[in-house]
Amino acid sequence: MYIARQPIFTSNMKVYGYELLCRPHRESQAYKGSNSNSATATVINELFELGLNKLVGSKKAFVNFDYDFIMSDLIELIHPDELVIEVLEGIKIDEFLLDKIVKLKEKHYKIALDDFAEDYATYPMLPFADIIKYDVLLTPLDTIKNEVKQALQQHKILLAEKIETKDIFLQAKRMGFHLFQGYFFSRPSFVSGVKTLKSNNAIYQQILLELHAEEPSFHVLTDLIRSDINLAYHIVRSTSKLEITNATIHKCLVRLGLNELERWIHVLILQELASNKPDELIRIALVRSKFGELIAANSSLSHRKYEISLMCLFSVLDAMLDTTMELALSDISISLDAKNLLIHHRGVFRPIYDILTCYEQGDIDPMYDTSELIHLDPKKLFTYYLESIEWSEKIMFMFFTSSNEH
C-alpha cells in the first residue's frame, strides 16, 4: 500500500490539511480494477491501524471516496475531526447516497466535492457540501467567477487545486478562495536582489569547512559549536538533557557522527533562508532528505546515502532562494553527481529522485520500474515514507519551535 500526502494551504500559507494519495500495490487485484471498494477498504483499515496523526499530525486528512465506500460504515472508523470526505467527481447520485451524506454530516463529517465541474444551480449534492474543490486546469478561474460569487454567498469553503504558479494563487485568493493546493509554493519566484546561501552566521561556514577538511577534528568542532549557544543547545538536546559543556558537546558529536552534523548545519542554514517562506517548504526538504537516504540505504546506492540525503535536502533550494537551481547551488559543497541531478535532472542519482517524486505524486508504475534498476523493494516505500515524516516532525519541533526555550 502507498499513502503519500499533498499539503492544502490557507490564504496565509499555513497548512490546513493534507490530501492523502492512496494506492494499492501494483500487483494487487484491486489495482487492476476488479475491486476498487476492496482497495479503499484496505487503505482505511491501514489508516485506522496506523493512526492518521502519524501522517497529518493535527491537520485534517482529505481522502477520496467512491459510491460503495460512502455507503459502507468503514468511514466511521476515522473520527470526523480528522477527516474530510472527498466525494469523487462523476459519482452516481441517488436518494440512498444523499441520505447517507446527511447522516455523515449529522455526525459532523465535512463533505468536499472533488474536481467540481457540474451545473452549480442544479447539482443535487451541492447543498450538502462544506467544501468545493475546483481544478484550475479543468475549470480555469476566469470561467467560474459567477459560481464563486454564489458559493461565497452560501458560505461554502472554496478550494483551488492544481495551482502551479504564484500568479494563479494570487488570482484565486483575490476571487475569495479559502484553500489552495498545488506545487506553486515550491516554485522559485525570479525577482531582483535574491538571497544567497551564505549564512549570516559565520560559525556555520567554519563548521562546514572543518567537516570538509581532510581530517576533521572533533575538538575543533566542539569549540566552534560551544561558541554558538543556539547551535550548542540543539546539538546537546538532540541526544541528551545534560548541561551544555565542552565534554557533553563532544560526546553528542561522536554520537551524531560527522555526516549527521553536516546535515544539521545545512538544516539550520535552510531555516534562515526559509524565514519568509511557508513552513511546509522546509518540511518537504526534510522529508525528502530522510526519504532519499532510506531509499538509497536499501538499494544498490547504499554507499552514497549521505550524498543523496543532502541532495534531497537541497531539492527545494531554488524556491527558497527564488533563483535557478544552478545559482542556488553555486555556494555549497555537494558532490558533482548531486549537482548534476538537481540542475540537469540526469546522472547516477536520477533513479532515487524519480522514485521519490513519483511516490509524492502517487504515480506507481514508473516507481516500480525504476526501483528494479537499483534493486529496491518498492513495497517497503511506505514504511520509509512514514519514517521520514516522523523524523521531519521531530526536527521541525527541535529546530523550529524550541529556539526560545533556552
MOUR-V110577 format. One record per run of one state. SS is the DSSP state (2 for helix, 1 for strand, 0 for the rest). FROM is the first residue (numbers start at 1). LEN is the number of residues. If there is no record, write none. Layout:
SS,FROM,LEN / SS,FROM,LEN
This chain:
0,1,1 / 1,2,9 / 0,11,4 / 1,15,9 / 0,24,12 / 2,36,15 / 0,51,2 / 2,53,4 / 0,57,3 / 1,60,6 / 0,66,1 / 2,67,5 / 0,72,2 / 2,74,4 / 0,78,5 / 1,83,5 / 0,88,7 / 2,95,12 / 0,107,3 / 1,110,4 / 0,114,12 / 2,126,3 / 0,129,2 / 1,131,5 / 0,136,5 / 2,141,3 / 0,144,1 / 2,145,9 / 0,154,3 / 1,157,5 / 0,162,4 / 2,166,10 / 0,176,3 / 1,179,3 / 0,182,2 / 2,184,3 / 0,187,15 / 2,202,10 / 0,212,6 / 2,218,9 / 0,227,2 / 2,229,11 / 0,240,6 / 2,246,11 / 0,257,1 / 2,258,19 / 0,277,2 / 2,279,19 / 0,298,4 / 2,302,20 / 0,322,3 / 2,325,7 / 0,332,4 / 2,336,9 / 0,345,5 / 2,350,12 / 0,362,2 / 2,364,10 / 0,374,4 / 2,378,23 / 0,401,6
